[in-house]
Amino acid sequence: MSNDIYMEFILENYRNPKNYGVMDNPTVKKSGANPLCGDDITIYLKIENGKIQDIRFTGKGCAISQASASILTEMVKGKDLEYVKSLGENDLLSALGIELSPARLKCALLSYKVLKDALSGF
Amino acid sequence: MDVNKIREDFPILKRKINGKRAVYLDSTATSQKPRAVIDAIVNYYENFNANVHRGIYRLSEEATDLYEKSRENIGRFIGARSDSIVFVRNTTEALNLISYSYGRFLNEGDEILTTIMEHHSNIVPWQFLGRKGVKLVFTDINEDGTLNIDDFINKIGKRTKIVTVTHVSNVLGTINDVRELSKIAHDHGAIFIVDGAQSVPHMPVDVEKIGADFLAFSGHKMLGPMGIGVLYGKRDLLESMDPFMGGGEMISEVHTYGSTWADVPLKFEAGTPNVEGAVGLSAAVDYLRSIGMEEVRNHEKGLVSYSLERLGEINEINIYGPRDPEKRGGVISFNFRNIRSERISEHLRKEGIMIHPHDVATILDMDSVMVRSGHHCAQPLMERLNIPASSRASFYIYNDRDDVDSLFDALKKVRGVLKI
């Protein structure tokens, strides 16, 4: 885990987020916010044959919340629902690879919470 | 005013953080404490601690005397008699007390007029009265962050029973003309409440001059300890009101099925009070008085003026609130907005991104520059400004131009750290 929360991997996902943008006709769309910071994320999913065929997100927020959303979408895109549902918070945090204070942990986990919420009916 | 000498009085400012001088720019959230306040609290516990208004023995009488002399001293600081000073935990508790105890006099259809720049503590307690059909009405602001007086006059009316306004906005820094607002409120038969959390610590405030029926403020924002605050109230109003909480200290007589209340102000001080807090706040008041509140205000005006100038040098920074230091307390909220760097992807660039205040605060902290970031307990105002959050630097007597320069230097690094 790196002490530098603004290491290149995070910044790259912040400046050039993967899977960013609106999706037409998603199977499910969910939004969530962290009112304390004003971060918000919307996740769009296309689910077919028990797989996440496509995923997109839009949102505004700090570098950590936006980078985390980008990294999460890459982790689950094309994967089986069963696998995605088995992912825990720590799987995302270790993918981020940075040490986070309790306040910033909420930023990092916002996208994870929205994704879990989106998948709750599946 | 000799800031270097003042800084010597604040033990915490000697602390180095990451080997650097601590640049504390969050006094709007809470102020640091001078040695005199810390000593007064220690002295109280080492020499005078006993429960007050109870014991017949000497120590208890001395503790009671200290507690009541503190009340007198703090009252004098705002031009009030001690019997109109109620000790509470903080501004929030003071406003809740009024909402609970005075709110009883309001009925369905009555209105409370406030402003869109209030702290949550001057919004949420009034929302409680919505249950009985009391309507909360918000006065808008002008583009420059000052209160829209025309809107205020349009919205006040026969139904308005309470007008409650912050003296100084904790986000915009706007100083409201409370004297004028008080006149308008009284002309309409409403009572006038002032949230003084950001004014009493920073400028001369006299309850008579500003025409306040109630004034609420917190000790910890004015060099005093946490957990002590003040509700000033006109005596006839306080007398007409029922107690806020029941228990010891606030009674005259208790029988099995009924009780009578102690006189104001003890009627509103149920349970063992925060004597340490009162003594500490009294010492804080002495300290501020020794500098002079006009001096404090002028010092902060100078720092605000200098900060507006320096922050104005950074193009992508948006500053909220009035540009005229005469109309503004020692608070500056800002955001990095509309960044259109080549290094961010095209779809983000189109809108121009705002660097989130949490990132700004984290990066400033690397240089031991401490600012607040977030919604500052003023979400309706954030919504009105159409921003999710902001960064905020605020000043007090121990800050100087070097602190502003450190803020400026650290802000210049933000885009570099994020590589945008």
HADDOCK unambig.tbl for C-alpha pairs under 7 A between the chains (distance, minus, plus):
assign (segid A and resid 6 and name CA) (segid B and resid 418 and name CA) 6.71 0.50 0.50
assign (segid A and resid 11 and name CA) (segid B and resid 418 and name CA) 6.43 0.50 0.50
assign (segid A and resid 15 and name CA) (segid B and resid 343 and name CA) 6.81 0.50 0.50
assign (segid A and resid 15 and name CA) (segid B and resid 344 and name CA) 4.46 0.50 0.50
assign (segid A and resid 15 and name CA) (segid B and resid 345 and name CA) 6.09 0.50 0.50
assign (segid A and resid 16 and name CA) (segid B and resid 344 and name CA) 5.70 0.50 0.50
assign (segid A and resid 16 and name CA) (segid B and resid 345 and name CA) 4.80 0.50 0.50
assign (segid A and resid 36 and name CA) (segid B and resid 374 and name CA) 6.63 0.50 0.50
assign (segid A and resid 37 and name CA) (segid B and resid 374 and name CA) 5.29 0.50 0.50
assign (segid A and resid 37 and name CA) (segid B and resid 375 and name CA) 6.91 0.50 0.50
assign (segid A and resid 37 and name CA) (segid B and resid 389 and name CA) 6.47 0.50 0.50
assign (segid A and resid 38 and name CA) (segid B and resid 388 and name CA) 4.59 0.50 0.50
assign (segid A and resid 38 and name CA) (segid B and resid 389 and name CA) 6.14 0.50 0.50
assign (segid A and resid 61 and name CA) (segid B and resid 356 and name CA) 5.87 0.50 0.50
assign (segid A and resid 62 and name CA) (segid B and resid 355 and name CA) 6.91 0.50 0.50
assign (segid A and resid 62 and name CA) (segid B and resid 356 and name CA) 4.71 0.50 0.50
assign (segid A and resid 62 and name CA) (segid B and resid 358 and name CA) 6.42 0.50 0.50
assign (segid A and resid 62 and name CA) (segid B and resid 359 and name CA) 6.09 0.50 0.50
assign (segid A and resid 63 and name CA) (segid B and resid 359 and name CA) 6.77 0.50 0.50
